[in-house]
């Protein structure tokens, strides 16, 4: 004989079912959030950006012709430094204007003790090389002795994005702080995040990490070059596959020796990295191999 449930029993059964369903939904959400925290965020195809960090943080967006389409500062109070840098001006002109503004306000003096961090984001390695070539030439023309650290970013780590947001710093500085701290026995990323780049360099020097900064940056840039970017969806734009595909032979500058600045000395060509400090007029760490 089939058992007939009372209204009360039906109600209890419905409540239990609802609770189980909610619990399953919460579990799915928690698993999703957990997996997202480990995600790699690729730089958008055809997107090129250059962030300059030296007391202020200014980001310039470039098009495929290396003209600046937009410029912004990380902090609202530094907006004046990004003003008038866009308007489809060539990147070199905008970069020169930014340096002049920084000089005028005393934030950039061109001396050896200064440290400038420049982060180049692009999925295409040839864009990184071209922008780096412009930066090298401009710094040389200015005659700066400033230590210039250049990072190449092809894909971003979710945890570094969160770290940057936590301390309201650029992704490049957050990335640099975390990787330098990883190489040190004493330095902590959370402590470095609140300091200037010059202070980070000084602390690294005192911690003996300074001598390894060149190889650290070279390894970071090399690891970015080895990242396989997501394949482009060619279903809607079949004609672009030849020009927009991911370069497979340009992952290291050794494939394009003509693009490598000949005026920048290397500490050890077999290990990568460049001179950082007293033996040259300008300390360069830009990840050439």
C-alpha positions in Angstrom: 0.0 0.0 0.0 1.4 3.4 -1.1 2.3 5.7 1.9 0.6 9.1 1.7 2.7 11.9 3.2 1.0 14.5 5.4 1.2 18.2 4.6 3.7 18.6 7.5 5.9 15.9 6.1 5.7 17.3 2.6 6.7 20.7 4.0 9.7 19.3 5.9 10.8 17.4 2.8 10.6 20.5 0.6 12.6 22.5 3.2 15.3 19.9 3.3 15.5 19.8 -0.5 15.8 23.6 -0.6 18.6 23.5 2.0 20.5 20.9 0.0 20.1 22.8 -3.2 21.4 26.0 -1.6 24.3 24.1 -0.1 25.2 22.8 -3.5 25.0 26.2 -5.1 27.3 27.7 -2.4 29.7 24.8 -2.9 29.8 25.5 -6.6 30.4 29.2 -6.1 33.2 28.6 -3.6 34.9 26.2 -5.9 34.6 28.7 -8.8 36.0 31.6 -6.7 38.9 29.4 -5.6 39.7 28.3 -9.1 39.5 32.0 -10.3 42.2 33.0 -7.8 44.7 30.9 -9.7 43.7 32.1 -13.2 46.0 33.6 -15.7 44.7 36.8 -17.3 46.1 37.2 -20.8 46.8 40.7 -22.2 44.2 41.4 -24.8 45.3 40.9 -28.4 46.2 44.1 -30.2 46.5 45.8 -26.8 49.8 47.4 -26.0 50.3 49.4 -22.8 53.3 51.0 -21.2 53.3 51.9 -17.5 56.0 54.2 -16.1 56.6 54.0 -12.3 58.8 56.6 -10.5 57.0 58.2 -7.6 53.9 58.4 -9.9 52.4 55.7 -12.1 51.3 56.6 -15.6 49.9 54.2 -18.2 49.8 54.8 -21.9 47.7 52.7 -24.3 49.2 52.3 -27.8 47.7 51.2 -31.1 49.4 49.0 -33.7 51.1 52.0 -35.1 52.7 52.7 -31.7 50.7 55.9 -31.3 49.2 56.8 -27.8 45.4 56.5 -27.8 44.9 57.1 -24.1 46.8 57.9 -21.0 45.9 57.7 -17.3 47.5 57.9 -13.9 47.0 55.3 -11.2 46.2 58.0 -8.6 43.7 60.8 -9.3 46.2 63.3 -7.8 48.7 62.5 -10.5 46.4 63.1 -13.4 48.4 66.1 -14.6 51.2 63.8 -15.6 48.9 61.9 -18.0 47.3 65.0 -19.5 48.0 65.7 -23.2 49.9 62.5 -23.7 47.3 60.9 -26.0 45.7 62.2 -29.1 47.3 59.7 -31.5 50.8 61.1 -30.8 53.8 58.8 -31.5 54.8 56.9 -28.4 58.3 58.5 -28.4 56.8 62.0 -28.3 54.5 61.1 -25.5 57.2 59.4 -23.6 59.5 62.4 -24.0 56.8 64.7 -22.7 56.2 62.5 -19.7 59.9 62.5 -18.8 60.0 66.3 -19.2 57.0 66.7 -16.8 58.7 64.4 -14.3 61.9 66.4 -14.6 60.1 69.7 -14.1 58.6 68.5 -10.9 61.8 67.1 -9.6 60.5 63.5 -9.6 63.1 62.5 -12.2 66.7 63.9 -12.1 68.6 61.3 -14.1 71.0 60.4 -11.4 72.4 56.9 -10.6 70.5 56.4 -7.4 67.1 56.7 -9.2 65.1 53.7 -10.2 62.4 53.7 -12.9 60.2 50.7 -13.5 58.7 50.4 -17.0 56.2 47.7 -17.6 55.4 46.8 -21.2 52.2 44.7 -21.7 51.6 43.0 -25.1 50.7 39.6 -26.3 53.0 40.0 -29.2 56.8 39.9 -28.5 57.6 42.1 -31.5 55.6 44.9 -30.0 57.6 44.6 -26.7 60.8 44.8 -28.7 59.7 47.8 -30.7 58.5 49.8 -27.6 61.7 48.8 -25.7 63.8 50.1 -28.6 62.0 53.4 -28.4 62.5 53.6 -24.6 66.2 52.8 -24.9 66.8 55.4 -27.6 64.9 58.1 -25.6 66.7 57.4 -22.4 70.1 57.5 -24.2 69.2 60.8 -25.9 68.3 62.3 -22.5 71.7 61.2 -21.1 70.1 59.8 -17.9 72.2 57.7 -15.5 69.0 56.4 -13.9 68.6 52.7 -13.3 65.8 51.6 -15.7 64.1 48.2 -15.1 61.9 47.0 -17.9 59.4 44.2 -17.4 57.6 42.3 -20.1 54.1 41.2 -19.3 52.2 38.8 -21.6 49.9 37.3 -19.0 48.9 38.5 -15.6 48.6 36.4 -12.4 45.3 36.8 -10.5 47.1 36.9 -7.2 49.4 39.7 -8.3 46.3 41.6 -9.6 44.8 41.3 -6.1 48.1 42.3 -4.5 48.3 45.5 -6.7 44.7 46.4 -5.8 45.3 45.8 -2.1 48.2 48.4 -2.1 46.9 50.6 -4.9 50.1 50.1 -6.9 50.6 49.2 -10.6 50.7 45.6 -11.7 54.3 46.0 -12.7 55.4 47.1 -9.2 53.3 44.4 -7.5 54.8 41.8 -9.8 58.3 43.1 -9.2 57.9 43.3 -5.4 56.6 39.7 -5.2 59.3 38.2 -7.4 62.2 40.1 -5.6 60.8 39.0 -2.2 60.7 35.4 -3.5 64.5 35.6 -4.2 65.3 37.1 -0.8 65.5 35.5 2.7 64.5 38.7 4.5 62.5 41.0 2.2 58.7 40.7 2.3 56.5 41.7 -0.6 54.0 43.4 1.7 56.8 45.6 3.1 58.2 46.4 -0.3 54.8 47.4 -1.8 54.7 50.5 0.4 58.2 51.7 -0.5 59.5 53.7 -3.4 61.4 51.8 -6.1 64.7 53.5 -5.0 64.0 52.2 -1.5 63.3 48.7 -2.8 66.6 48.8 -4.7 68.5 50.0 -1.6 67.0 47.3 0.6 67.7 44.6 -2.1 71.3 45.9 -2.2 71.7 45.6 1.6 70.1 42.2 1.5 72.6 41.1 -1.2 69.7 40.5 -3.6 70.8 43.5 -5.7 73.5 41.4 -7.4 70.7 39.0 -8.5 68.2 41.5 -9.7 69.5 41.3 -13.3 69.0 37.6 -13.5 65.7 37.8 -11.7 64.3 40.2 -14.2 65.7 38.3 -17.1 64.1 35.1 -15.8 60.7 36.9 -15.3 60.8 38.2 -18.9 61.8 34.8 -20.2 59.0 33.1 -18.4 56.5 35.6 -20.0 57.9 34.8 -23.4 57.4 31.1 -22.9 53.7 31.6 -22.0 51.4 30.2 -24.8 48.8 32.9 -25.4 45.2 31.8 -26.2 44.5 31.1 -29.8 42.7 33.7 -31.7 39.1 33.0 -32.8 39.4 33.0 -36.6 35.8 32.1 -37.3 34.7 35.7 -37.7 37.9 37.2 -39.0 39.6 34.6 -41.3 41.6 37.2 -43.2 43.5 38.3 -40.1 45.1 34.9 -39.3 48.3 35.6 -41.1 49.0 38.9 -39.4 47.5 38.5 -36.0 48.6 35.0 -35.1 50.8 34.4 -32.2 54.5 34.6 -33.2 56.1 31.3 -32.7 59.7 32.2 -33.7 60.0 35.6 -32.0 60.0 34.4 -28.4 63.6 35.4 -27.8 65.6 38.4 -29.2 68.3 36.0 -30.5 65.9 35.4 -33.4 65.9 39.0 -34.2 69.5 40.2 -33.5 69.0 43.4 -35.6 66.5 44.7 -33.0 68.8 44.3 -30.0 70.3 47.6 -28.9 74.1 47.4 -29.6 75.0 50.2 -27.2 73.8 48.4 -24.1 76.4 46.1 -22.5 75.6 42.7 -21.2 77.0 41.2 -18.0 76.8 37.7 -19.4 75.2 37.0 -22.7 74.8 33.3 -21.9 72.8 34.1 -18.8 70.8 37.1 -20.0 70.3 40.4 -18.2 72.3 43.6 -18.5 74.6 45.8 -16.5 73.0 47.3 -13.4 75.1 49.9 -11.6 78.5 51.3 -11.4 80.3 50.2 -14.6 78.0 51.9 -17.0 76.4 55.3 -17.3 72.9 53.8 -17.2 71.8 50.6 -15.4 69.7 48.6 -17.7 67.7 45.5 -16.9 65.5 44.8 -19.8 65.7 41.0 -20.3 67.7 40.7 -23.5 69.3 37.3 -24.0 
